[in-house]
Amino acid sequence: MKYNPEIHHRRSIRLKGFDYSQAGAYFVTICTYRKEMYLRDPALVKLVQQVWDTIPQHHSAVRTDEFVVMPNHVHGILLLDVRRGRMHPALDRGAIHVSTTLGGIYPAPTKIKRAPLPIVVQNFKAEVTRQIRRTTQIYFAWQRNYFEHVIRNEDELYRVRRYIRDNP
């Protein structure tokens, strides 16, 4: 059934009018269904981490940053549109940044399909769900939607990275 605001009464938690396909850093939190403690098993933690690490293979203009798996949710930073050299220098992490203003290396002039943040998150959730259901007897599910925060500067990026690293 197609979404109908008159019937479903859903309220979007996204920033109104914000383009989630634009270059930048995004802090995402994805919770398990009903906040069940599915992710206590070290094998499942490893599987979720592996799927996170493969995101750039499926979305060439996306890079992953800090990431942690908690018993009932995950936190991570996604850097979007990095191959176009449009990342703010504050969001540089090793070889991720391709500078257009400082004479950096430019990617081959291939057509890159930019994946908006919701598509990247949707694909991550779907792949984790498929793999867990295929390899275990658990009927694993994620909570509908996810939480996101647009990281706007270097200080904020540093704070979010530290929060993820130090998360108990």
Secondary structure, DSSP 8 states (H G I E B T S, - for coil): ----HHHH-----S-TT--TTSSEEEEEEEEBGGG--GGGSHHHHHHHHHHHHTHHHH-TTEEEEEEEE-SSEEEEEEEESGGGT-S-GGG--TT----TTTT-----S-------HHHHHHHHHHHHHHHHHHHSS----B-SS-EEEEE-SHHHHHHHHHHHHH--
